[in-house]
Amino acid sequence: MRVRLGWTFALIVLSGMMLFTHSTTSYIDSNGILHEPFFFFVPLTYSVLGSLVLFWGLHGMIAYVQRHRTA
């Protein structure tokens, strides 16, 4: 199985950028209220990436089984 290091590295960098942006833009105002401007962006992005990874993995497993089936 071939590992795509370029895509893996890109996803790690993207994850770091998202978490850094989320952590640096979140703040507590003078009333003690936490403001998170990108609160929905980060989980939504991870949900989409997770779905793509699951689909990609399932597709790869099906292709592998079909290629190596002995019947």
Backbone as ProteinMPNN parsed JSONL, in Angstrom:
{"seq_chain_A": "MRVRLGWTFALIVLSGMMLFTHSTTSYIDSNGILHEPFFFFVPLTYSVLGSLVLFWGLHGMIAYVQRHRTA", "coords_chain_A": {"N_chain_A": [[0.837, -1.179, 0.0], [0.548, 2.199, -0.816], [1.789, 5.056, 0.731], [0.661, 8.289, 0.989], [2.544, 10.772, 1.497], [2.668, 13.493, 1.03], [-0.012, 14.457, 1.065], [-0.663, 13.702, 3.674], [1.133, 15.273, 5.171], [0.205, 17.809, 4.377], [-2.383, 17.803, 5.495], [-1.748, 17.677, 8.214], [-0.428, 20.128, 8.542], [-2.539, 21.87, 7.837], [-4.344, 21.246, 9.904], [-2.879, 22.147, 12.115], [-2.761, 24.889, 11.503], [-5.485, 25.556, 11.613], [-6.097, 24.997, 14.329], [-4.326, 26.764, 15.6], [-5.295, 29.253, 14.652], [-7.857, 29.155, 15.749], [-7.271, 29.101, 18.486], [-5.912, 31.521, 18.871], [-7.765, 33.458, 18.201], [-9.829, 33.212, 19.954], [-11.272, 34.648, 22.816], [-11.782, 36.096, 26.112], [-14.147, 38.318, 27.195], [-14.679, 41.429, 29.074], [-16.822, 40.807, 30.679], [-16.554, 38.19, 31.237], [-17.325, 36.409, 29.304], [-16.84, 33.9, 26.95], [-15.587, 34.201, 23.738], [-15.649, 32.741, 20.61], [-14.811, 32.989, 17.526], [-14.382, 31.208, 15.373], [-15.722, 28.901, 16.063], [-17.54, 26.995, 14.967], [-16.327, 26.417, 12.582], [-13.933, 24.891, 12.883], [-14.698, 22.262, 14.045], [-16.476, 21.503, 11.984], [-14.832, 21.398, 9.726], [-13.071, 19.333, 10.514], [-14.927, 17.252, 10.654], [-15.713, 16.984, 7.969], [-13.204, 16.342, 6.81], [-12.702, 13.95, 8.196], [-14.809, 12.346, 7.249], [-14.106, 12.189, 4.541], [-11.66, 10.801, 4.759], [-12.532, 8.356, 5.853], [-14.196, 7.455, 3.745], [-12.295, 7.287, 1.695], [-10.555, 5.357, 2.754], [-12.303, 3.136, 2.929], [-12.918, 2.809, 0.231], [-10.361, 2.149, -0.711], [-9.948, -0.303, 0.645], [-11.976, -1.904, -0.46], [-11.187, -1.907, -3.154], [-8.725, -3.211, -2.865], [-9.512, -5.757, -1.933], [-11.037, -6.634, -4.118], [-9.054, -6.756, -6.083], [-7.379, -8.777, -5.129], [-8.892, -11.033, -4.872], [-9.565, -14.481, -4.841], [-11.092, -16.608, -6.832]], "CA_chain_A": [[0.0, 0.0, 0.0], [1.365, 3.395, -0.955], [1.445, 6.128, 1.662], [0.768, 9.594, 0.339], [3.102, 11.632, 2.534], [2.35, 14.884, 0.732], [-1.353, 14.743, 1.581], [-0.61, 13.581, 5.131], [1.799, 16.479, 5.663], [-0.689, 18.948, 4.145], [-3.465, 17.756, 6.48], [-1.186, 18.03, 9.52], [-0.207, 21.581, 8.52], [-3.861, 22.496, 7.87], [-4.871, 21.075, 11.256], [-2.158, 23.073, 12.985], [-3.187, 26.252, 11.194], [-6.841, 25.749, 12.128], [-6.063, 25.05, 15.787], [-3.653, 28.01, 15.973], [-6.24, 30.345, 14.398], [-8.937, 29.049, 16.719], [-6.793, 29.449, 19.828], [-5.494, 32.924, 18.95], [-8.897, 34.371, 18.005], [-10.754, 33.059, 21.066], [-10.923, 35.547, 23.915], [-12.795, 36.309, 27.146], [-14.341, 39.759, 27.332], [-14.659, 41.933, 30.452], [-17.926, 40.191, 31.423], [-16.246, 36.779, 31.457], [-17.946, 35.594, 28.26], [-15.861, 33.38, 25.997], [-15.947, 34.407, 22.336], [-14.905, 31.875, 19.699], [-15.308, 33.319, 16.188], [-14.304, 30.07, 14.45], [-16.148, 27.737, 16.838], [-18.163, 25.975, 14.114], [-15.46, 26.128, 11.437], [-12.962, 23.831, 13.175], [-15.326, 20.929, 14.062], [-17.055, 21.197, 10.678], [-13.732, 20.999, 8.848], [-12.617, 18.005, 10.919], [-15.961, 16.285, 10.278], [-15.603, 16.771, 6.522], [-11.959, 15.604, 6.565], [-12.887, 12.589, 8.705], [-15.673, 11.625, 6.311], [-13.314, 11.898, 3.345], [-10.681, 9.76, 5.089], [-13.259, 7.087, 5.966], [-14.603, 7.053, 2.405], [-11.078, 6.942, 0.971], [-10.098, 4.077, 3.295], [-13.247, 2.094, 2.515], [-12.699, 2.62, -1.2], [-9.1, 1.427, -0.851], [-10.116, -1.696, 1.088], [-12.794, -2.601, -1.458], [-10.335, -2.106, -4.333], [-7.718, -4.218, -2.517], [-10.172, -7.069, -1.883], [-11.407, -7.019, -5.476], [-7.831, -7.086, -6.809], [-6.728, -9.977, -4.61], [-9.882, -12.091, -4.654], [-9.265, -15.741, -5.543], [-12.318, -17.391, -7.024]], "C_chain_A": [[0.886, 1.248, 0.0], [0.88, 4.479, 0.011], [1.657, 7.458, 0.954], [1.225, 10.614, 1.379], [2.791, 13.102, 2.287], [0.998, 15.284, 1.287], [-1.378, 14.68, 3.1], [0.019, 14.833, 5.738], [0.893, 17.701, 5.511], [-1.822, 18.97, 5.168], [-2.964, 18.107, 7.876], [-0.963, 19.538, 9.607], [-1.542, 22.317, 8.596], [-4.475, 22.402, 9.263], [-4.196, 22.044, 12.221], [-2.575, 24.514, 12.759], [-4.58, 26.53, 11.75], [-6.839, 25.883, 13.646], [-5.386, 26.327, 16.275], [-4.594, 29.198, 15.793], [-7.349, 30.344, 15.433], [-8.467, 29.504, 18.095], [-6.413, 30.925, 19.943], [-6.646, 33.9, 18.748], [-9.941, 34.231, 19.101], [-10.31, 33.981, 22.203], [-12.09, 35.639, 24.897], [-12.926, 37.82, 27.328], [-14.406, 40.15, 28.811], [-15.787, 41.353, 31.303], [-17.692, 38.709, 31.673], [-16.867, 35.855, 30.427], [-16.878, 35.186, 27.25], [-16.381, 33.566, 24.572], [-15.046, 33.546, 21.467], [-15.426, 32.09, 18.278], [-15.335, 32.128, 15.229], [-14.788, 28.787, 15.107], [-16.715, 26.635, 15.954], [-17.255, 25.559, 12.959], [-14.549, 24.935, 11.696], [-13.631, 22.455, 13.236], [-15.925, 20.537, 12.714], [-15.972, 20.72, 9.72], [-13.233, 19.61, 9.202], [-13.647, 16.932, 10.576], [-15.884, 15.961, 8.791], [-14.343, 15.971, 6.2], [-12.076, 14.157, 7.033], [-13.745, 11.756, 7.779], [-14.912, 11.256, 5.041], [-12.303, 10.784, 3.598], [-11.362, 8.402, 5.203], [-13.677, 6.571, 4.592], [-13.41, 6.566, 1.6], [-10.545, 5.589, 1.431], [-10.989, 2.931, 2.877], [-13.069, 1.781, 1.035], [-11.418, 1.818, -1.447], [-9.218, -0.032, -0.449], [-10.921, -2.504, 0.078], [-11.964, -2.887, -2.702], [-9.294, -3.19, -4.065], [-8.319, -5.618, -2.53], [-10.529, -7.534, -3.287], [-10.187, -7.411, -6.302], [-7.254, -8.431, -6.398], [-7.702, -11.12, -4.338], [-9.496, -13.32, -5.469], [-10.55, -16.546, -5.641], [-12.394, -17.9, -8.45]], "O_chain_A": [[1.863, 1.322, 0.745], [-0.314, 4.768, 0.082], [2.721, 7.708, 0.388], [0.408, 11.24, 2.055], [2.665, 13.875, 3.237], [0.871, 16.336, 1.913], [-2.029, 15.499, 3.748], [-0.502, 15.388, 6.706], [0.82, 18.535, 6.413], [-2.186, 20.038, 5.66], [-3.671, 18.762, 8.642], [-1.272, 20.156, 10.626], [-1.666, 23.288, 9.342], [-5.061, 23.369, 9.75], [-4.858, 22.68, 13.04], [-2.727, 25.278, 13.712], [-4.832, 27.605, 12.292], [-7.494, 26.768, 14.196], [-5.826, 26.915, 17.263], [-4.687, 30.054, 16.673], [-7.74, 31.396, 15.937], [-9.188, 30.217, 18.793], [-6.577, 31.519, 21.008], [-6.513, 35.073, 19.097], [-10.857, 35.049, 19.177], [-9.122, 34.078, 22.51], [-13.228, 35.306, 24.566], [-11.941, 38.512, 27.582], [-14.214, 39.311, 29.691], [-15.714, 41.402, 32.531], [-18.542, 38.039, 32.259], [-16.934, 34.645, 30.644], [-16.113, 36.019, 26.763], [-17.487, 33.135, 24.248], [-13.822, 33.613, 21.574], [-16.386, 31.436, 17.871], [-16.212, 32.045, 14.369], [-14.327, 27.701, 14.757], [-16.41, 25.461, 16.161], [-17.404, 24.463, 12.419], [-14.403, 24.065, 10.837], [-13.18, 21.543, 12.542], [-15.887, 19.366, 12.339], [-16.169, 19.751, 8.987], [-12.993, 18.791, 8.315], [-13.272, 15.809, 10.239], [-15.98, 14.798, 8.399], [-14.394, 15.029, 5.409], [-11.608, 13.242, 6.355], [-13.448, 10.585, 7.543], [-15.055, 10.148, 4.525], [-12.109, 9.917, 2.745], [-10.839, 7.404, 4.708], [-13.529, 5.383, 4.304], [-13.496, 5.554, 0.904], [-10.132, 4.768, 0.612], [-10.497, 1.864, 2.509], [-13.072, 0.616, 0.637], [-11.393, 0.921, -2.289], [-8.66, -0.908, -1.111], [-10.589, -3.654, -0.209], [-12.028, -3.988, -3.249], [-9.01, -4.002, -4.945], [-7.724, -6.552, -3.066], [-10.344, -8.706, -3.615], [-10.276, -8.31, -7.138], [-6.699, -9.148, -7.23], [-7.357, -12.075, -3.641], [-9.143, -13.211, -6.643], [-11.031, -17.095, -4.65], [-13.353, -18.582, -8.812]]}, "name": "protein", "num_of_chains": 1, "seq": "MRVRLGWTFALIVLSGMMLFTHSTTSYIDSNGILHEPFFFFVPLTYSVLGSLVLFWGLHGMIAYVQRHRTA"}
